[in-house]
Amino acid sequence: MRTIVCGVLSVPCVLWAAVPPAGPSRPEAEIESHFEQEVRRLSRLARSGIADCQIEAAQVLFGLKHHRGEASLLPLADHPDALVRLEAVRALGACGGRKSVAVLIERLGDPDWEVRAYAQDALEHMTAAGPFADAPAGREWLAKSTWPERQAALLKRLGGQDKARAMAALRALRFVGDSSAEAEVLARGPQAGRGAVQLTAEVLERIGTGKSLPLLLRLAPNVPEACWALAEIGGPGAEDALLQALGRWGSHRIDAMVNLDRLGSTRCGPHLPMLLGAFGLVIFRSQSDDLQFPPTAFQRVAAKLILRTGQSREVVDLVLAECENRRQDADTPPHLRAVLAGMRKELAPGFVRSDGMTVAQPLAALPHIIRDRRFVPRLIALLEHPAFLVRVYAAEALAALKAPEAVGPIVKTLRTPYGFPDPTSQVSGKHFDRSRFVRWRGYLCIALGKLGGQEARAALEGLAADPESYRDIRYGSTVGLRFLCSPKSRPVLERIARQDIIREVRQEAEAALREIRLAERLASSGGTAE
């Protein structure tokens, strides 16, 4: 199973700056896939010369399991930092190829025992040759034969009666096979043993050509691994098969979504209700929209698929019209009527909370699919909506549009009191996880940070450093400063990190300071915040 992630573990916002903010509409062909963005971002991290960034690159490439990561990882296997070597070796065991084998053999002599253990495990899977006692033994094995000879031996095992040996050979072909093995893999791979169909699809992702398409087209609606192979090979019918898979899995699996995005699909219009439902919501425990972090892979991929339909402006207009209580079914495409009408019960005054099913995800989609600045006046008006949830996502959408005229109205809305006698104990936007620190006004502070600019920075610094501010305001403002990542905020953040009485606020200030330092290190090394 693939793990597709975005952002980073320790310093998410600096590196998230690589994602372009919402701006004017662009031709569908210019919307780069999430996969390509991630590969490029991770390659830059691997070359950054900063250990934390290189560790992040290796960890994400391990989850991606794609051979495009090999070139970036190979130099890291000999890094002076043992943790970088460890993560690089682990990742090469998931996405490496023939070039990786010699590098991993050398790691069998690594001074760190964990690196040696990961190298040993990776080599067993990649070569099906059994464990090597040490690096000299591995070098001896490598010198005894050529890769065509080793591949021939693996194919012979694949056709044998021993299912365990056949599966080991098939797994190794995923790493070290080439296109000359395709016919044998197609003929024998699916019969190799339990799980062989999925593994065959993974092998064909690496070595397959148009000859593999008939099998992969049949598999895709049922086998997630085939989706990746189809996107890699392309060809007639690939998009149709992935659309069938999307219809079957919906947003429960990202395999079909991310690979339709890789193919630049413009045909997801019938799936708009499902794609809108792929977004979480700040009031929903089971699928929370954690606005204090960069967008998830689900959010980015769903947004790209929506944008490519050419219907995103219409969707934004309809969602806003629903919030304005003026949408009419007669003016709404039939397949969108139910999902938009369903929002109404969560557009009630105050901050509705949901532990079960939530229905207002189209609101959460707004910041990701909005591109037209003509919506700015309507969004500013919604900052005074009686439903606090609408205020939150209106502010997020204004931030996505980088609308400086929204700073004043957002700050004005921030000054609106909660209207509860004891806001600390009786009201929360989320009464789980971070509910003590992020309520609806805290979310507006986070949106200010994403919007950026000197006016927003000055407002957030004042709110974050004011000990009389509610703690959710201080927390949200500090998160906002982390998104801004301005060196000018360092004095305020240092004071907050020392003095705020709430631990999570202090921790967030420390995280913001780390990001500022990282941005400066990247700049001084000739890199970028990407």
ZAMARGU-4260 file (C-alpha; in steps of 0.2 Angstrom, whole numbers, plus 5000, padded with zeros to 4 digits):
<rodrens>
0) 5000/5000/5000 | 5006/5017/4996 | 5007/5031/5008 | 5006/5048/5000 | 5010/5063/5011
5) 5014/5081/5010 | 5021/5094/5021 | 5035/5089/5033 | 5036/5081/5050 | 5046/5094/5059
10) 5045/5110/5050 | 5029/5110/5039 | 5026/5127/5034 | 5042/5133/5027 | 5043/5119/5015
15) 5024/5120/5011 | 5029/5137/5003 | 5033/5127/4987 | 5014/5125/4984 | 5008/5140/4974
20) 4994/5150/4982 | 4978/5152/4974 | 4978/5164/4960 | 4971/5168/4944 | 4963/5153/4934
25) 4976/5144/4924 | 4973/5132/4909 | 4970/5114/4915 | 4986/5108/4907 | 4996/5119/4918
30) 4990/5112/4934 | 5004/5101/4940 | 5000/5084/4948 | 5003/5082/4966 | 5014/5067/4963
35) 5026/5078/4952 | 5026/5092/4965 | 5031/5080/4978 | 5045/5072/4968 | 5052/5089/4964
40) 5050/5095/4982 | 5058/5079/4990 | 5073/5080/4977 | 5076/5098/4983 | 5075/5092/5001
45) 5087/5078/4998 | 5100/5090/4990 | 5097/5104/5003 | 5113/5099/5014 | 5102/5100/5029
50) 5100/5084/5039 | 5082/5086/5045 | 5077/5090/5027 | 5086/5075/5020 | 5078/5064/5033
55) 5061/5070/5029 | 5064/5067/5010 | 5069/5049/5014 | 5055/5046/5025 | 5042/5052/5012
60) 5050/5043/4998 | 5049/5027/5008 | 5030/5029/5009 | 5030/5034/4990 | 5038/5018/4985
65) 5042/5025/4968 | 5058/5022/4958 | 5059/5041/4954 | 5066/5043/4972 | 5081/5032/4970
70) 5093/5045/4962 | 5090/5057/4976 | 5093/5044/4990 | 5109/5036/4983 | 5120/5050/4989
75) 5112/5050/5006 | 5117/5032/5010 | 5134/5038/5013 | 5130/5053/5024 | 5140/5057/5039
80) 5124/5058/5050 | 5119/5040/5055 | 5100/5045/5055 | 5101/5051/5038 | 5110/5035/5032
85) 5097/5025/5041 | 5082/5033/5033 | 5090/5033/5016 | 5094/5014/5017 | 5077/5011/5023
90) 5069/5021/5008 | 5081/5013/4995 | 5074/4996/5001 | 5057/5002/4995 | 5061/5012/4979
95) 5078/5007/4974 | 5084/4998/4959 | 5100/4990/4952 | 5111/5005/4956 | 5105/5004/4974
100) 5111/4986/4977 | 5130/4990/4976 | 5127/5005/4988 | 5117/4994/5000 | 5131/4981/5000
105) 5143/4994/5006 | 5131/4998/5020 | 5133/4981/5027 | 5149/4987/5034 | 5141/5003/5042
110) 5147/5007/5059 | 5129/5009/5065 | 5121/4992/5068 | 5103/4998/5063 | 5109/5004/5046
115) 5117/4987/5043 | 5101/4978/5048 | 5091/4989/5036 | 5103/4986/5022 | 5103/4967/5025
120) 5084/4967/5025 | 5083/4978/5009 | 5096/4967/5000 | 5086/4951/5004 | 5070/4958/4996
125) 5079/4966/4981 | 5090/4951/4976 | 5081/4936/4983 | 5099/4930/4986 | 5098/4927/5004
130) 5107/4936/5018 | 5125/4942/5015 | 5137/4939/5029 | 5146/4956/5027 | 5150/4968/5013
135) 5165/4958/5006 | 5153/4943/5004 | 5140/4955/4995 | 5154/4962/4983 | 5159/4944/4979
140) 5141/4939/4974 | 5139/4955/4964 | 5155/4951/4954 | 5150/4933/4950 | 5137/4937/4937
145) 5129/4951/4927 | 5112/4958/4929 | 5105/4949/4914 | 5111/4933/4921 | 5104/4937/4938
150) 5087/4941/4930 | 5087/4925/4920 | 5089/4916/4937 | 5075/4925/4945 | 5063/4921/4930
155) 5068/4903/4931 | 5063/4903/4950 | 5047/4912/4945 | 5042/4898/4934 | 5046/4885/4947
160) 5034/4875/4958 | 5041/4882/4975 | 5028/4896/4978 | 5039/4904/4992 | 5054/4905/4980
165) 5043/4911/4966 | 5036/4925/4976 | 5053/4930/4982 | 5059/4931/4964 | 5044/4941/4959
170) 5047/4953/4973 | 5065/4955/4968 | 5060/4958/4949 | 5051/4973/4956 | 5068/4981/4961
175) 5080/4974/4948 | 5071/4968/4933 | 5070/4977/4916 | 5058/4977/4902 | 5065/4961/4894
180) 5057/4952/4909 | 5039/4959/4905 | 5033/4944/4895 | 5038/4931/4908 | 5031/4942/4922
185) 5014/4943/4913 | 5013/4925/4910 | 5019/4918/4927 | 5018/4932/4939 | 4999/4932/4944
190) 5001/4913/4947 | 5016/4914/4959 | 5006/4913/4975 | 4995/4922/4987 | 4997/4941/4984
195) 5005/4938/4967 | 4992/4948/4957 | 4996/4964/4968 | 5015/4961/4967 | 5014/4958/4948
200) 5006/4975/4946 | 5020/4983/4956 | 5033/4974/4945 | 5024/4980/4929 | 5024/4998/4936
205) 5043/4997/4935 | 5046/4987/4920 | 5029/4987/4910 | 5026/4994/4893 | 5010/4995/4882
210) 5010/4976/4882 | 5005/4976/4900 | 4990/4987/4898 | 4977/4973/4895 | 4980/4965/4912
215) 4982/4981/4921 | 4966/4988/4914 | 4956/4973/4920 | 4965/4974/4937 | 4963/4993/4941
220) 4945/4994/4947 | 4950/4980/4960 | 4969/4981/4963 | 4976/4998/4969 | 4993/4993/4964
225) 4987/4993/4946 | 4982/5011/4947 | 5000/5016/4949 | 5006/5005/4935 | 4993/5013/4923
230) 4998/5031/4928 | 5016/5026/4925 | 5013/5018/4908 | 4999/5028/4902 | 4991/5023/4886
235) 4973/5020/4879 | 4960/5016/4892 | 4971/5020/4907 | 4960/5035/4912 | 4944/5025/4909
240) 4950/5011/4921 | 4955/5023/4934 | 4939/5032/4933 | 4931/5015/4936 | 4942/5013/4951
245) 4937/5030/4958 | 4919/5025/4956 | 4921/5010/4966 | 4933/5016/4980 | 4928/5035/4981
250) 4938/5044/4993 | 4941/5029/5004 | 4957/5026/4994 | 4969/5039/4986 | 4976/5027/4973
255) 4964/5031/4960 | 4963/5049/4964 | 4982/5052/4964 | 4984/5043/4948 | 4970/5052/4939
260) 4979/5067/4944 | 4995/5061/4937 | 4986/5058/4920 | 4979/5076/4921 | 4961/5069/4920
265) 4948/5082/4916 | 4933/5070/4917 | 4930/5069/4936 | 4914/5080/4935 | 4902/5066/4939
270) 4912/5063/4954 | 4911/5081/4961 | 4900/5077/4976 | 4912/5063/4982 | 4927/5074/4979
275) 4920/5088/4989 | 4917/5075/5003 | 4935/5071/5003 | 4939/5086/5013 | 4938/5086/5032
280) 4930/5099/5043 | 4936/5108/5059 | 4920/5102/5068 | 4922/5084/5063 | 4931/5072/5074
285) 4933/5057/5062 | 4940/5067/5047 | 4946/5083/5055 | 4953/5098/5044 | 4968/5102/5054
290) 4970/5120/5048 | 4986/5122/5059 | 4995/5111/5047 | 4998/5111/5028 | 4985/5103/5016
295) 4984/5084/5016 | 4987/5074/5000 | 4969/5070/4999 | 4965/5089/4999 | 4978/5093/4986
300) 4973/5079/4974 | 4954/5081/4976 | 4956/5100/4973 | 4967/5097/4957 | 4954/5085/4950
305) 4940/5097/4954 | 4950/5112/4946 | 4953/5101/4930 | 4934/5098/4928 | 4932/5117/4923
310) 4918/5118/4935 | 4927/5125/4951 | 4921/5142/4949 | 4903/5136/4948 | 4905/5125/4963
315) 4912/5140/4973 | 4898/5151/4968 | 4885/5138/4973 | 4893/5135/4990 | 4894/5154/4993
320) 4876/5155/4988 | 4871/5142/5000 | 4879/5151/5014 | 4870/5167/5008 | 4854/5157/5009
325) 4850/5161/4991 | 4854/5146/4981 | 4840/5138/4971 | 4839/5120/4965 | 4833/5126/4948
330) 4850/5135/4946 | 4860/5120/4953 | 4866/5105/4943 | 4856/5090/4949 | 4871/5080/4955
335) 4876/5094/4967 | 4859/5098/4974 | 4859/5085/4988 | 4877/5089/4994 | 4874/5108/4995
340) 4857/5106/5003 | 4864/5095/5016 | 4875/5109/5022 | 4861/5118/5030 | 4860/5109/5046
345) 4878/5114/5050 | 4875/5133/5045 | 4866/5136/5061 | 4871/5151/5072 | 4886/5148/5083
350) 4898/5134/5081 | 4890/5117/5078 | 4900/5102/5083 | 4899/5085/5075 | 4906/5068/5082
355) 4896/5058/5069 | 4893/5062/5051 | 4896/5080/5045 | 4889/5087/5029 | 4898/5104/5026
360) 4914/5098/5018 | 4910/5109/5003 | 4915/5124/5014 | 4932/5116/5018 | 4935/5114/4999
365) 4933/5132/4996 | 4951/5138/5000 | 4958/5124/4989 | 4948/5127/4973 | 4945/5146/4974
370) 4954/5155/4960 | 4944/5170/4956 | 4947/5187/4966 | 4929/5192/4961 | 4923/5182/4975
375) 4932/5193/4988 | 4918/5205/4992 | 4906/5190/4995 | 4919/5181/5006 | 4922/5197/5017
380) 4903/5199/5019 | 4903/5181/5026 | 4915/5185/5039 | 4899/5191/5049 | 4889/5176/5045
385) 4880/5169/5061 | 4887/5152/5058 | 4905/5153/5065 | 4910/5139/5053 | 4906/5150/5038
390) 4917/5163/5045 | 4932/5151/5047 | 4931/5145/5029 | 4928/5162/5022 | 4944/5168/5031
395) 4953/5153/5024 | 4947/5156/5006 | 4952/5175/5008 | 4969/5169/5013 | 4971/5157/4998
400) 4967/5172/4987 | 4980/5182/4996 | 4967/5196/4997 | 4976/5210/5008 | 4959/5220/5009
405) 4953/5206/5020 | 4965/5209/5034 | 4955/5223/5042 | 4938/5214/5041 | 4946/5198/5048
410) 4954/5208/5063 | 4937/5216/5065 | 4929/5199/5066 | 4942/5193/5078 | 4937/5207/5090
415) 4919/5200/5091 | 4918/5193/5108 | 4912/5175/5110 | 4896/5180/5119 | 4897/5166/5132
420) 4899/5169/5151 | 4914/5156/5152 | 4922/5154/5135 | 4936/5144/5142 | 4925/5129/5148
425) 4908/5131/5139 | 4912/5135/5121 | 4924/5127/5109 | 4925/5124/5090 | 4932/5107/5092
430) 4929/5099/5109 | 4943/5086/5105 | 4961/5086/5102 | 4966/5104/5102 | 4949/5111/5107
435) 4956/5120/5122 | 4968/5130/5111 | 4959/5132/5094 | 4941/5139/5093 | 4933/5149/5079
440) 4943/5165/5083 | 4959/5155/5084 | 4956/5148/5066 | 4954/5166/5060 | 4971/5170/5067
445) 4978/5155/5057 | 4970/5162/5041 | 4978/5179/5044 | 4995/5170/5044 | 4992/5161/5028
450) 4986/5177/5020 | 5002/5185/5025 | 5009/5203/5023 | 5015/5216/5036 | 4998/5221/5042
455) 4993/5203/5046 | 5010/5201/5054 | 5008/5216/5065 | 4991/5211/5071 | 4996/5193/5075
460) 5011/5198/5085 | 5000/5210/5095 | 4987/5196/5098 | 5000/5182/5101 | 5010/5192/5114
465) 4995/5199/5124 | 4993/5189/5140 | 4975/5196/5141 | 4971/5187/5125 | 4961/5171/5126
470) 4973/5156/5125 | 4965/5150/5108 | 4969/5168/5101 | 4987/5167/5107 | 4988/5149/5101
475) 4980/5153/5084 | 4991/5169/5082 | 5007/5160/5085 | 5002/5147/5072 | 4998/5161/5060
480) 5016/5168/5063 | 5023/5151/5060 | 5014/5151/5043 | 5021/5169/5040 | 5038/5163/5044
485) 5045/5181/5045 | 5062/5184/5054 | 5054/5201/5060 | 5043/5190/5071 | 5058/5182/5080
490) 5058/5194/5096 | 5040/5191/5099 | 5041/5173/5096 | 5056/5171/5108 | 5047/5181/5122
495) 5031/5169/5119 | 5042/5154/5120 | 5049/5159/5137 | 5034/5167/5145 | 5017/5161/5139
500) 5009/5150/5153 | 5001/5138/5140 | 5013/5124/5135 | 5006/5122/5118 | 5008/5140/5114
505) 5026/5140/5120 | 5029/5124/5109 | 5021/5132/5094 | 5032/5148/5096 | 5047/5136/5097
510) 5041/5128/5081 | 5039/5145/5072 | 5057/5149/5077 | 5064/5133/5070 | 5055/5136/5054
515) 5063/5154/5053 | 5080/5147/5056 | 5077/5133/5043 | 5072/5146/5030 | 5087/5156/5034
520) 5099/5141/5032 | 5091/5136/5016 | 5093/5154/5009 | 5111/5154/5015 | 5115/5138/5007
525) 5108/5144/4990 | 5092/5134/4992 | 5075/5140/4993 | 5060/5137/5005 | 5054/5125/4993
</rodrens>
